[in-house]
Amino acid sequence: MPLFLRSPLFVVLALWAAGLGAAAQFAKIVVIFPELQIHYGETGAASGYLVSLISFVGMGLGLVAGVIAIQIGLRKLLLSGLWLGAVISAGQATLPGFESMLLSRFVEGLSHLAIVVAAPTLIAQTSTHRHQGAALTLWGTFFGVAFAAVALFAPALIATHGLGALALVHALYMAVFAILLTFVLPRPNRIGAPAWPSIGDIARRHISVYSSPFIAAPALGWLFYTLTFVSLLAILPPMLDPAERTYVTAAMPLASIASSLSIGTWLLRYMPAVGVIIAGFGLAILMAIALIVFGVSGGLAIALFACLGLVQGASFAAVPELNPGLPERALANGGLAQMGNIGNGLGTPAALAILTLGNGFGLPLFLVISYSAAIALHLYLARRRKLAQQD
């Protein structure tokens, strides 16, 4: 095998590409959602579960995936997630009945969870300490990049080859990276792996993880990020002038990616990751206040997402920065997955409920409260870490 295939840079890029496949598990449904609703006919509000069911697994089992990663190894967990995702997408390409499609989306949540827990942990393990922040900032862009790519290529693909073609292409993509990563990821020594925990052990592990100011910090801050990020992508565009709606809808996630990769990566060289997270939330609060003062506009919406981009990459960079041990990192990434799915699941309904009150201040105030809570929580956990290190 050529040496460059085992280089840290190539492995990190391959793992990031696997993450794009995991994000596309959402994007492949969201981007063609209107067409799927037409295809499945009178399913009413139940059609929304085509998008959200994949999150249900992560809500309950995010931390369990971190435990499984410790038991079976990150490599095996990642490859299992990729192959399961490939098989499920291949089945979805046949456009099965609505109930079968819903079941496949629920099972697909297992694949998604395995990838988003294993891949960033492996990226942190593969990268040198000097490049760890940049590598994990890159990982933090996987959602936005995948959505942009699928939105760009899906219309022409389904127009030419039919509605099931997108799922088939996704299946092939997942299989290709499963094969590639089988060869480029080294096989770890699994001698002395811990015994499988009992249900009681897993429950106690949840308590210990979320009470740890080191392991829990990235996930608990991430909850408030995901509580607003996806909901804003859905809710802000209809509030804009129709003339700028299309442009701003595409520019918002791209702004978060651009700020994460540029300003975020630069700040991580000079500041701890939690400091960058707090700065991002603080700037986002200023943008939310500007929405109250000036009203919703395309420029402010893009600026808000640029601020949130600092939170995006730094949250993943905080995992290895706060947790030097591999088991703790796996659990922290499991917590990120769990809190992220909870935030994604609750954020949009909460924001929509606030909008129905008819008060123009409601949504920006929701943002201010959410981001202020995130900052307060990070400062509290930072104080607990300082006290723990003094003992």
KEKE-3310 file (N, C-alpha, C; in steps of 0.2 Angstrom, whole numbers, plus 5000, padded with zeros to 4 digits):
npx = (5004:5003:5013:5007:4994:4993:4996:4994:4987:4980:4972:4964:4957:4950:4942:4934:4927:4920:4912:4905:4896:4888:4882:4875:4865:4855:4853:4850:4837:4830:4833:4826:4813:4800:4797:4797:4786:4776:4777:4774:4761:4746:4751:4752:4756:4765:4774:4785:4792:4801:4812:4815:4816:4828:4836:4831:4837:4849:4846:4843:4853:4866:4877:4878:4884:4897:4901:4901:4910:4922:4922:4922:4931:4936:4938:4931:4918:4916:4918:4907:4896:4897:4895:4883:4875:4877:4870:4857:4854:4854:4843:4833:4834:4825:4813:4804:4788:4779:4779:4789:4800:4800:4804:4817:4823:4824:4832:4843:4848:4856:4867:4871:4874:4885:4895:4897:4901:4913:4921:4926:4933:4943:4949:4955:4964:4972:4978:4992:4997:4998:4991:4978:4967:4964:4961:4950:4941:4939:4932:4920:4914:4907:4893:4887:4894:4890:4876:4876:4883:4874:4862:4866:4869:4858:4845:4847:4852:4840:4831:4836:4838:4828:4819:4824:4838:4846:4848:4854:4866:4871:4872:4883:4893:4895:4899:4911:4919:4919:4927:4939:4943:4945:4957:4966:4965:4973:4974:4969:4977:4968:4969:4965:4954:4940:4927:4910:4898:4885:4867:4864:4877:4879:4869:4875:4886:4881:4878:4890:4897:4890:4891:4904:4915:4924:4922:4909:4907:4909:4898:4887:4887:4886:4873:4865:4869:4865:4851:4847:4853:4849:4835:4835:4840:4828:4818:4822:4824:4810:4806:4813:4816:4809:4817:4830:4830:4834:4847:4852:4848:4857:4869:4870:4873:4886:4893:4895:4903:4914:4919:4922:4933:4942:4943:4940:4950:4961:4960:4960:4974:4978:4970:4961:4950:4937:4936:4935:4923:4915:4917:4911:4898:4895:4897:4886:4875:4876:4872:4859:4853:4854:4845:4833:4833:4835:4827:4824:4836:4845:4859:4861:4857:4866:4878:4875:4876:4889:4895:4891:4898:4911:4908:4905:4917:4926:4919:4921:4935:4937:4935:4947:4955:4951:4950:4962:4963:4959:4947:4939:4937:4930:4918:4915:4912:4902:4893:4892:4885:4873:4868:4867:4857:4846:4845:4843:4831:4822:4823:4818:4803:4801:4806:4796:4784:4786:4786:4773:4767:4767:4775:4787:4799:4801:4808:4822:4824:4824:4835:4845:4843:4846:4860:4866:4864:4872:4885:4885:4885:4896:4906:4903:4907:4920:4925:4923:4932:4944:4944:4944:4957:4965:4964)
npy = (4994:5011:5024:5036:5033:5030:5041:5053:5065:5060:5050:5057:5065:5055:5050:5062:5062:5051:5056:5065:5056:5052:5064:5066:5056:5063:5074:5068:5065:5077:5086:5081:5081:5087:5080:5067:5067:5069:5057:5047:5051:5053:5055:5065:5073:5063:5061:5069:5061:5055:5062:5065:5053:5046:5053:5049:5037:5042:5051:5043:5033:5039:5040:5027:5022:5027:5019:5007:5009:5009:4995:4987:4993:5007:5007:4996:4999:5011:5005:4996:5005:5011:5001:4996:5008:5008:4997:5000:5011:5006:4998:5008:5014:5007:5013:5008:5003:5015:5013:5004:5011:5021:5012:5009:5021:5023:5012:5016:5026:5020:5017:5030:5035:5027:5031:5045:5045:5037:5042:5056:5054:5045:5054:5063:5055:5051:5063:5074:5083:5097:5099:5095:5104:5110:5099:5094:5105:5105:5093:5097:5104:5095:5093:5104:5105:5093:5095:5106:5100:5089:5096:5103:5093:5084:5088:5087:5074:5066:5070:5065:5051:5046:5046:5037:5036:5045:5039:5027:5031:5036:5025:5018:5027:5026:5013:5013:5021:5013:5002:5008:5014:5002:4997:5008:5012:5007:4991:4990:4984:4973:4967:4963:4971:4979:4971:4968:4980:4980:4983:4991:4996:5004:5014:5020:5024:5035:5044:5047:5052:5063:5071:5074:5087:5088:5077:5080:5093:5098:5092:5097:5110:5110:5106:5118:5124:5115:5116:5128:5129:5120:5123:5137:5137:5132:5141:5155:5158:5159:5171:5181:5194:5189:5191:5189:5177:5164:5165:5169:5158:5148:5154:5155:5142:5140:5151:5148:5137:5143:5153:5144:5137:5146:5159:5152:5141:5148:5155:5144:5142:5150:5151:5142:5129:5129:5143:5148:5143:5150:5163:5163:5160:5172:5182:5178:5181:5195:5197:5191:5201:5212:5207:5210:5223:5228:5220:5206:5202:5198:5200:5200:5187:5179:5184:5180:5166:5165:5168:5157:5147:5147:5141:5128:5121:5122:5115:5102:5101:5103:5091:5082:5091:5093:5080:5068:5054:5040:5032:5041:5051:5045:5043:5056:5061:5052:5058:5071:5067:5062:5074:5082:5076:5077:5091:5094:5088:5094:5108:5114:5112:5119:5133:5135:5135:5146:5156:5156:5163:5176:5187:5197:5198:5186:5175:5180:5182:5169:5164:5172:5168:5155:5155:5162:5154:5143:5149:5152:5139:5134:5142:5138:5125:5126:5132:5121:5112:5118:5118:5104:5101:5107:5100)
npz = (5000:4996:5004:5007:5009:5022:5029:5042:5037:5026:5032:5041:5032:5025:5036:5039:5027:5028:5038:5031:5024:5034:5038:5026:5028:5034:5025:5012:5013:5018:5008:4997:5002:4999:4987:4991:5000:4990:4983:4993:4996:5005:5019:5029:5044:5048:5039:5042:5051:5043:5042:5056:5063:5063:5072:5084:5089:5093:5103:5114:5114:5113:5122:5125:5113:5114:5125:5119:5109:5117:5121:5109:5100:5091:5077:5072:5076:5068:5055:5055:5056:5044:5034:5038:5035:5021:5017:5021:5014:5001:5002:5003:4991:4983:4986:4997:5005:5015:5029:5030:5025:5036:5046:5041:5042:5056:5060:5053:5061:5070:5062:5059:5072:5076:5067:5070:5082:5082:5072:5074:5086:5082:5073:5082:5088:5078:5073:5076:5091:5088:5077:5080:5084:5071:5063:5070:5069:5055:5055:5061:5051:5044:5043:5037:5025:5019:5017:5008:4997:4993:4991:4980:4970:4970:4963:4949:4948:4953:4943:4932:4934:4943:4959:4968:4966:4973:4985:4981:4976:4988:4995:4988:4990:5004:5005:4997:5006:5017:5013:5009:5022:5029:5024:5027:5041:5055:5063:5079:5095:5104:5116:5132:5133:5141:5151:5146:5150:5162:5162:5173:5175:5164:5166:5178:5172:5163:5173:5179:5168:5164:5175:5176:5174:5164:5154:5151:5147:5133:5127:5134:5131:5118:5116:5117:5106:5095:5098:5092:5079:5068:5068:5065:5052:5046:5050:5048:5034:5028:5034:5028:5015:5000:4988:4993:4998:4993:4991:5004:5012:5007:5010:5024:5031:5025:5029:5042:5041:5034:5044:5054:5049:5046:5055:5067:5067:5068:5080:5089:5090:5099:5110:5123:5118:5125:5128:5115:5111:5120:5116:5103:5106:5114:5104:5096:5104:5103:5090:5090:5098:5090:5080:5087:5088:5075:5067:5057:5045:5029:5030:5044:5048:5041:5047:5061:5059:5056:5068:5075:5069:5076:5087:5083:5077:5088:5098:5095:5096:5109:5115:5115:5121:5134:5138:5139:5139:5129:5131:5138:5129:5119:5126:5128:5115:5112:5121:5115:5103:5108:5115:5104:5096:5104:5105:5091:5089:5098:5096:5084:5085:5097:5093:5083:5091:5099:5089:5085:5095:5090:5093:5089:5096:5101:5095:5094:5107:5113:5107:5114:5127:5126:5122:5132:5143:5139:5139:5153:5158:5153:5160:5173:5173:5170:5181:5190:5185:5187:5201:5203:5198:5207:5219)
capx = (5000:5007:5013:5003:4987:4993:4998:4989:4983:4975:4967:4960:4952:4945:4937:4930:4923:4915:4907:4900:4891:4884:4877:4870:4859:4849:4852:4847:4829:4828:4834:4820:4807:4794:4796:4795:4779:4772:4778:4771:4754:4743:4754:4751:4762:4769:4780:4790:4797:4806:4818:4817:4817:4835:4838:4828:4842:4855:4843:4843:4859:4872:4882:4879:4888:4903:4903:4902:4917:4927:4922:4924:4936:4933:4939:4926:4912:4916:4916:4900:4892:4897:4892:4875:4872:4877:4865:4851:4853:4853:4836:4829:4834:4820:4807:4799:4782:4780:4780:4796:4804:4801:4808:4824:4826:4825:4838:4849:4850:4862:4873:4874:4877:4892:4900:4898:4905:4920:4926:4930:4938:4949:4953:4959:4969:4977:4981:4997:4994:4999:4986:4972:4962:4962:4958:4943:4937:4937:4927:4914:4910:4904:4885:4885:4897:4886:4870:4877:4884:4868:4857:4869:4869:4852:4840:4849:4852:4834:4828:4838:4838:4823:4819:4828:4845:4850:4849:4858:4873:4873:4875:4889:4898:4896:4903:4918:4923:4920:4932:4945:4945:4947:4964:4970:4965:4977:4970:4972:4978:4962:4971:4964:4948:4936:4921:4904:4895:4878:4862:4866:4884:4878:4866:4880:4891:4878:4878:4897:4899:4886:4893:4911:4916:4929:4919:4902:4907:4908:4891:4882:4887:4883:4865:4862:4871:4860:4844:4845:4856:4844:4829:4836:4840:4822:4813:4824:4822:4803:4805:4817:4813:4809:4822:4836:4829:4838:4855:4854:4847:4863:4875:4870:4878:4892:4896:4897:4909:4920:4922:4925:4939:4947:4944:4940:4956:4966:4959:4962:4981:4980:4965:4958:4944:4931:4937:4933:4916:4911:4917:4906:4891:4894:4895:4880:4871:4876:4868:4852:4851:4853:4839:4828:4834:4834:4823:4827:4838:4849:4865:4861:4856:4873:4883:4874:4879:4897:4897:4890:4904:4916:4906:4905:4923:4929:4916:4924:4942:4937:4935:4953:4959:4949:4951:4968:4962:4954:4940:4935:4936:4924:4912:4913:4909:4895:4888:4890:4880:4867:4865:4866:4851:4841:4844:4840:4824:4818:4824:4813:4797:4801:4806:4790:4780:4788:4784:4765:4764:4766:4779:4794:4805:4801:4814:4829:4825:4825:4843:4849:4843:4850:4867:4868:4864:4878:4890:4885:4886:4903:4910:4903:4911:4927:4927:4923:4938:4949:4944:4946:4964:4969:4963)
capy = (5000:5017:5026:5042:5031:5029:5047:5056:5069:5056:5047:5062:5067:5050:5050:5067:5060:5046:5060:5068:5051:5052:5070:5065:5052:5068:5078:5064:5065:5084:5090:5079:5080:5088:5075:5061:5068:5067:5050:5043:5053:5056:5053:5070:5075:5057:5061:5072:5056:5052:5066:5065:5046:5045:5056:5046:5033:5046:5054:5038:5029:5042:5038:5020:5021:5028:5013:5001:5010:5006:4988:4983:4997:5013:5005:4991:5003:5015:5001:4993:5010:5013:4995:4996:5013:5007:4992:5003:5016:5002:4996:5014:5016:5004:5016:5003:5006:5021:5010:5001:5017:5023:5008:5009:5027:5021:5008:5020:5030:5016:5018:5037:5036:5024:5035:5052:5044:5034:5046:5062:5051:5043:5060:5066:5050:5051:5070:5077:5088:5103:5100:5092:5109:5111:5093:5093:5110:5102:5088:5101:5106:5089:5093:5110:5103:5087:5098:5110:5095:5086:5101:5105:5088:5080:5089:5084:5067:5063:5072:5060:5044:5045:5048:5032:5037:5048:5034:5022:5035:5037:5018:5017:5031:5023:5006:5015:5023:5007:4998:5012:5014:4995:4997:5013:5012:5002:4987:4991:4978:4973:4962:4966:4975:4978:4966:4971:4983:4978:4989:4996:4999:5009:5019:5023:5028:5041:5048:5049:5056:5070:5074:5076:5094:5087:5074:5082:5100:5099:5090:5101:5117:5108:5105:5124:5125:5112:5118:5133:5129:5118:5127:5144:5136:5131:5146:5161:5160:5162:5178:5186:5196:5184:5192:5187:5171:5159:5167:5169:5151:5144:5157:5154:5136:5141:5156:5145:5133:5148:5156:5139:5134:5152:5162:5147:5138:5153:5156:5138:5142:5155:5151:5135:5128:5132:5150:5150:5142:5156:5169:5162:5161:5179:5186:5176:5185:5202:5196:5190:5207:5216:5205:5213:5231:5230:5216:5200:5203:5193:5201:5198:5180:5176:5185:5175:5159:5165:5168:5150:5143:5147:5136:5122:5117:5122:5110:5095:5102:5103:5084:5079:5096:5091:5073:5065:5047:5038:5030:5047:5055:5041:5045:5063:5061:5050:5064:5076:5064:5062:5081:5085:5074:5080:5098:5094:5085:5099:5115:5117:5113:5125:5139:5136:5137:5153:5160:5156:5168:5182:5192:5198:5198:5179:5171:5182:5181:5162:5164:5176:5164:5149:5156:5164:5148:5139:5152:5151:5132:5132:5145:5134:5118:5128:5133:5115:5109:5121:5116:5097:5101:5110:5095)
capz = (5000:4996:5011:5008:5011:5029:5032:5046:5034:5022:5036:5043:5026:5024:5041:5037:5021:5031:5041:5026:5022:5040:5037:5021:5030:5035:5019:5007:5014:5018:5001:4992:5006:4995:4982:4995:5002:4985:4982:4998:4996:5011:5026:5034:5048:5049:5034:5046:5054:5038:5044:5063:5066:5063:5078:5090:5092:5096:5109:5119:5114:5111:5126:5124:5108:5117:5129:5114:5106:5121:5121:5102:5097:5087:5070:5071:5077:5062:5049:5055:5054:5036:5030:5039:5031:5014:5016:5022:5008:4995:5002:5002:4984:4980:4988:4999:5007:5020:5035:5029:5025:5042:5050:5039:5045:5063:5060:5050:5066:5073:5058:5060:5078:5076:5063:5073:5089:5081:5067:5077:5091:5078:5070:5087:5089:5072:5072:5081:5095:5085:5071:5082:5083:5064:5061:5073:5066:5049:5056:5063:5045:5040:5042:5032:5018:5016:5015:5002:4991:4991:4988:4973:4965:4970:4958:4942:4949:4953:4937:4927:4936:4948:4966:4972:4964:4978:4990:4979:4976:4995:4997:4985:4994:5011:5004:4995:5011:5021:5010:5010:5029:5031:5023:5030:5048:5058:5068:5086:5099:5108:5121:5139:5133:5147:5151:5144:5156:5163:5161:5179:5174:5159:5169:5182:5167:5161:5179:5180:5162:5164:5181:5175:5171:5159:5149:5149:5145:5126:5125:5137:5127:5111:5116:5115:5099:5091:5099:5088:5073:5063:5068:5062:5045:5044:5051:5046:5027:5026:5037:5024:5008:4994:4984:4995:5002:4991:4992:5011:5014:5005:5013:5031:5033:5022:5033:5048:5039:5033:5050:5058:5046:5046:5062:5072:5067:5070:5087:5093:5091:5104:5115:5124:5115:5128:5127:5108:5111:5124:5112:5098:5109:5115:5098:5093:5108:5100:5083:5092:5100:5083:5077:5091:5087:5068:5063:5053:5038:5027:5033:5051:5048:5039:5053:5066:5058:5056:5075:5078:5067:5081:5092:5079:5077:5095:5103:5094:5098:5116:5118:5117:5125:5141:5140:5136:5138:5123:5133:5140:5122:5116:5130:5127:5108:5113:5124:5109:5098:5112:5116:5097:5093:5108:5103:5084:5090:5102:5094:5079:5088:5102:5090:5080:5096:5100:5083:5085:5100:5086:5096:5085:5100:5104:5093:5096:5115:5114:5106:5119:5133:5125:5122:5139:5147:5137:5142:5160:5160:5152:5165:5179:5172:5170:5188:5193:5183:5191:5208:5203:5197:5213:5224)
cpx = (5004:5007:5009:4996:4987:4995:4993:4984:4977:4970:4962:4954:4947:4940:4932:4925:4918:4910:4902:4894:4886:4879:4873:4865:4853:4848:4849:4839:4827:4828:4828:4814:4801:4792:4794:4788:4774:4771:4774:4763:4752:4745:4754:4757:4767:4775:4786:4795:4802:4812:4820:4819:4824:4839:4836:4833:4847:4852:4844:4850:4866:4878:4883:4884:4896:4906:4905:4909:4923:4928:4925:4929:4933:4933:4933:4919:4911:4914:4909:4895:4891:4894:4885:4872:4872:4871:4858:4849:4851:4845:4831:4829:4828:4813:4802:4793:4784:4782:4787:4801:4806:4805:4816:4827:4828:4832:4845:4852:4856:4868:4876:4877:4884:4897:4902:4902:4912:4924:4929:4935:4944:4953:4958:4965:4974:4981:4987:4994:4993:4993:4979:4966:4960:4959:4951:4938:4935:4931:4920:4911:4906:4896:4884:4888:4892:4879:4871:4879:4878:4863:4860:4868:4862:4847:4841:4849:4845:4830:4830:4837:4832:4824:4824:4836:4849:4852:4854:4865:4876:4876:4881:4895:4900:4901:4910:4922:4924:4926:4939:4948:4947:4954:4968:4970:4969:4973:4973:4973:4972:4963:4969:4958:4943:4930:4915:4901:4888:4874:4864:4872:4883:4874:4870:4885:4888:4879:4885:4899:4896:4888:4900:4912:4921:4925:4913:4902:4906:4901:4886:4881:4884:4876:4862:4864:4866:4853:4842:4848:4851:4838:4829:4836:4833:4817:4815:4822:4815:4802:4809:4813:4814:4815:4829:4836:4833:4845:4856:4853:4854:4869:4875:4875:4885:4896:4899:4903:4915:4923:4925:4932:4944:4948:4944:4947:4962:4966:4961:4970:4983:4976:4963:4952:4937:4931:4934:4925:4912:4911:4912:4899:4890:4893:4888:4874:4870:4872:4861:4849:4850:4847:4833:4828:4832:4829:4827:4829:4843:4856:4866:4861:4863:4878:4881:4877:4886:4899:4896:4895:4910:4914:4907:4912:4926:4926:4919:4931:4942:4937:4942:4957:4957:4950:4956:4967:4957:4947:4936:4933:4930:4918:4910:4910:4902:4890:4887:4885:4873:4864:4863:4859:4845:4840:4841:4832:4819:4818:4819:4806:4796:4801:4799:4784:4780:4785:4776:4763:4764:4770:4786:4800:4806:4807:4821:4830:4827:4833:4847:4849:4847:4857:4870:4868:4870:4884:4891:4887:4894:4908:4909:4907:4918:4929:4928:4930:4944:4950:4946:4954:4968:4969:4969)
cpy = (5006:5021:5032:5040:5030:5035:5050:5061:5065:5053:5051:5064:5062:5049:5056:5066:5055:5050:5063:5063:5051:5058:5069:5060:5057:5071:5074:5064:5072:5087:5088:5078:5081:5082:5068:5061:5067:5060:5045:5045:5055:5053:5058:5072:5069:5058:5065:5067:5054:5056:5065:5058:5044:5048:5053:5041:5036:5049:5049:5034:5032:5040:5031:5018:5022:5022:5008:5002:5008:4999:4985:4987:5002:5011:5001:4995:5007:5011:4998:4998:5011:5007:4995:5002:5012:5002:4995:5007:5012:5000:5002:5016:5013:5007:5011:5007:5011:5018:5007:5006:5020:5019:5008:5015:5026:5017:5012:5025:5027:5017:5025:5038:5033:5028:5042:5051:5042:5039:5052:5059:5048:5049:5063:5061:5050:5058:5071:5082:5095:5104:5097:5097:5110:5105:5092:5099:5108:5097:5092:5104:5101:5090:5098:5108:5098:5090:5102:5105:5092:5090:5103:5100:5084:5081:5086:5077:5063:5064:5067:5053:5042:5046:5043:5033:5040:5043:5029:5025:5035:5030:5016:5021:5028:5017:5008:5017:5018:5003:5002:5012:5007:4995:5002:5014:5006:4997:4987:4984:4978:4968:4966:4971:4973:4973:4971:4974:4980:4984:4994:4999:5005:5015:5023:5027:5035:5046:5051:5053:5063:5074:5076:5082:5093:5083:5077:5089:5101:5097:5094:5108:5115:5107:5112:5126:5122:5114:5124:5133:5127:5122:5134:5142:5135:5137:5153:5163:5163:5169:5183:5189:5191:5185:5190:5180:5165:5159:5166:5161:5147:5147:5156:5148:5137:5147:5153:5141:5138:5151:5150:5137:5140:5155:5157:5143:5142:5154:5150:5138:5145:5155:5144:5135:5130:5140:5152:5149:5148:5162:5169:5163:5168:5183:5184:5180:5192:5202:5195:5197:5212:5214:5209:5220:5232:5226:5211:5203:5198:5194:5199:5191:5177:5178:5181:5168:5159:5165:5160:5145:5142:5141:5129:5118:5117:5117:5103:5096:5102:5096:5082:5084:5094:5084:5069:5058:5045:5036:5036:5051:5051:5043:5052:5064:5058:5055:5069:5073:5064:5069:5084:5083:5076:5088:5099:5093:5091:5106:5118:5117:5119:5132:5140:5138:5144:5158:5161:5161:5175:5188:5192:5197:5190:5175:5173:5181:5174:5161:5166:5171:5158:5150:5158:5158:5143:5142:5151:5144:5131:5136:5141:5128:5120:5129:5126:5111:5112:5119:5109:5097:5103:5104:5090)
cpz = (5000:5002:5012:5011:5019:5033:5036:5042:5030:5026:5039:5038:5025:5029:5041:5032:5023:5035:5037:5024:5028:5040:5032:5022:5032:5028:5013:5007:5014:5012:4996:4996:5002:4990:4985:4997:4996:4983:4987:4999:5003:5018:5031:5038:5049:5045:5037:5049:5049:5039:5051:5066:5067:5069:5084:5093:5096:5102:5115:5120:5113:5115:5126:5119:5110:5121:5124:5110:5110:5121:5114:5098:5092:5079:5068:5071:5070:5056:5049:5054:5047:5032:5032:5035:5024:5013:5016:5016:5002:4996:5001:4995:4980:4982:4991:5002:5013:5026:5035:5029:5032:5047:5048:5042:5052:5064:5058:5056:5070:5069:5059:5066:5079:5073:5067:5079:5087:5077:5071:5083:5088:5075:5076:5089:5084:5072:5078:5085:5092:5080:5074:5082:5076:5062:5064:5071:5059:5050:5058:5057:5042:5038:5036:5025:5015:5013:5008:4996:4989:4988:4981:4968:4964:4965:4952:4943:4948:4947:4932:4928:4941:4955:4970:4971:4969:4983:4988:4978:4983:4997:4994:4988:5000:5010:5002:5001:5017:5019:5011:5017:5032:5030:5026:5037:5051:5063:5075:5090:5104:5114:5128:5138:5139:5146:5149:5150:5156:5162:5167:5178:5169:5162:5174:5178:5165:5167:5179:5174:5163:5171:5181:5171:5165:5153:5146:5146:5137:5124:5128:5133:5121:5111:5114:5108:5094:5092:5095:5080:5067:5062:5065:5054:5042:5044:5048:5039:5025:5029:5033:5018:5003:4990:4986:4999:5000:4992:5000:5014:5013:5009:5021:5034:5031:5026:5039:5047:5038:5039:5054:5056:5046:5053:5067:5073:5070:5078:5092:5094:5097:5110:5116:5120:5118:5128:5120:5108:5115:5120:5106:5101:5111:5109:5095:5097:5105:5094:5085:5094:5094:5080:5080:5089:5080:5064:5059:5046:5036:5030:5040:5052:5046:5045:5059:5065:5058:5063:5077:5075:5071:5086:5089:5079:5084:5099:5102:5097:5105:5119:5119:5121:5132:5143:5136:5135:5133:5126:5135:5134:5119:5119:5128:5120:5108:5116:5119:5105:5102:5112:5109:5095:5097:5106:5096:5085:5093:5099:5089:5082:5093:5099:5086:5085:5098:5095:5083:5090:5096:5089:5092:5089:5102:5102:5095:5104:5116:5112:5111:5125:5132:5125:5128:5143:5145:5140:5150:5162:5159:5157:5171:5179:5172:5177:5192:5191:5186:5198:5208:5203:5203:5219:5223)
residu = (MET:PRO:LEU:PHE:LEU:ARG:SER:PRO:LEU:PHE:VAL:VAL:LEU:ALA:LEU:TRP:ALA:ALA:GLY:LEU:GLY:ALA:ALA:ALA:GLN:PHE:ALA:LYS:ILE:VAL:VAL:ILE:PHE:PRO:GLU:LEU:GLN:ILE:HIS:TYR:GLY:GLU:THR:GLY:ALA:ALA:SER:GLY:TYR:LEU:VAL:SER:LEU:ILE:SER:PHE:VAL:GLY:MET:GLY:LEU:GLY:LEU:VAL:ALA:GLY:VAL:ILE:ALA:ILE:GLN:ILE:GLY:LEU:ARG:LYS:LEU:LEU:LEU:SER:GLY:LEU:TRP:LEU:GLY:ALA:VAL:ILE:SER:ALA:GLY:GLN:ALA:THR:LEU:PRO:GLY:PHE:GLU:SER:MET:LEU:LEU:SER:ARG:PHE:VAL:GLU:GLY:LEU:SER:HIS:LEU:ALA:ILE:VAL:VAL:ALA:ALA:PRO:THR:LEU:ILE:ALA:GLN:THR:SER:THR:HIS:ARG:HIS:GLN:GLY:ALA:ALA:LEU:THR:LEU:TRP:GLY:THR:PHE:PHE:GLY:VAL:ALA:PHE:ALA:ALA:VAL:ALA:LEU:PHE:ALA:PRO:ALA:LEU:ILE:ALA:THR:HIS:GLY:LEU:GLY:ALA:LEU:ALA:LEU:VAL:HIS:ALA:LEU:TYR:MET:ALA:VAL:PHE:ALA:ILE:LEU:LEU:THR:PHE:VAL:LEU:PRO:ARG:PRO:ASN:ARG:ILE:GLY:ALA:PRO:ALA:TRP:PRO:SER:ILE:GLY:ASP:ILE:ALA:ARG:ARG:HIS:ILE:SER:VAL:TYR:SER:SER:PRO:PHE:ILE:ALA:ALA:PRO:ALA:LEU:GLY:TRP:LEU:PHE:TYR:THR:LEU:THR:PHE:VAL:SER:LEU:LEU:ALA:ILE:LEU:PRO:PRO:MET:LEU:ASP:PRO:ALA:GLU:ARG:THR:TYR:VAL:THR:ALA:ALA:MET:PRO:LEU:ALA:SER:ILE:ALA:SER:SER:LEU:SER:ILE:GLY:THR:TRP:LEU:LEU:ARG:TYR:MET:PRO:ALA:VAL:GLY:VAL:ILE:ILE:ALA:GLY:PHE:GLY:LEU:ALA:ILE:LEU:MET:ALA:ILE:ALA:LEU:ILE:VAL:PHE:GLY:VAL:SER:GLY:GLY:LEU:ALA:ILE:ALA:LEU:PHE:ALA:CYS:LEU:GLY:LEU:VAL:GLN:GLY:ALA:SER:PHE:ALA:ALA:VAL:PRO:GLU:LEU:ASN:PRO:GLY:LEU:PRO:GLU:ARG:ALA:LEU:ALA:ASN:GLY:GLY:LEU:ALA:GLN:MET:GLY:ASN:ILE:GLY:ASN:GLY:LEU:GLY:THR:PRO:ALA:ALA:LEU:ALA:ILE:LEU:THR:LEU:GLY:ASN:GLY:PHE:GLY:LEU:PRO:LEU:PHE:LEU:VAL:ILE:SER:TYR:SER:ALA:ALA:ILE:ALA:LEU:HIS:LEU:TYR:LEU:ALA:ARG:ARG:ARG:LYS:LEU:ALA:GLN:GLN:ASP)
# end
